[in-house]
Amino acid sequence: MPDVTVINIILLALTAVIGVIVGWVVRGRRSSQEKAAINAGWQEQIEAQSNKARA
């Protein structure tokens, strides 16, 4: 079994931190896109209802 060195621990910690940061950024982008899609859907429903009320 290979010895666990300080360098190995530092590299593992560094990759974990990078993974967390990348995951956070990807999640933020996805949630922004989902929020925009939901808002667009609501806007379409509001416009459809206001067009019905005018007719």
N, C-alpha and C positions, 0 to 999 in steps of 0.2 A: 504494500500500500504506500503510495507516495506521501511524502511529508507535506503538511499544510503550512505554507509560509505566509508571512505578512503580505507579500506581494499578491498571493492568491486571494487572500481575504479582501485586500484593497480593490482588486480587479472585480471580484464578485459584487462588492458593495457599489462600485462605480457603475457596473452594468445594471444593477437593480435600480439605482437612482435614474439612470438614463431611461430605463424602461418605464418607470413611473412618470417621468416628464413627457415622454412620447405618448403614453397612454392618455395623460391628462389633456394634451393638445388635441389629439384625435377625438376624444370624447367631447371637448369643447366645440370643435368644428361641427361634429355631427349634431350636437344639440342646437347649435345655431341654425343649421339647415332645417332641422325638424321644427323649430320655433317659427321660422319663416314660412314653412309649408302650412302649419296650423293657422297662422295669422292670415295667410292668403285664402285659406278655406273659409275662415270666418268672414273675411271681407266679401267673398263671393256670396255667401248666404245673406249677409246684410243687404248687399246690392239687389239680390233677387227679391227679397222681401219688400224693399222700398219700391222696386219696379212693380210688384203686384199691387201695392197700396195705391200707386199712381194710376194703374189701369182700371 
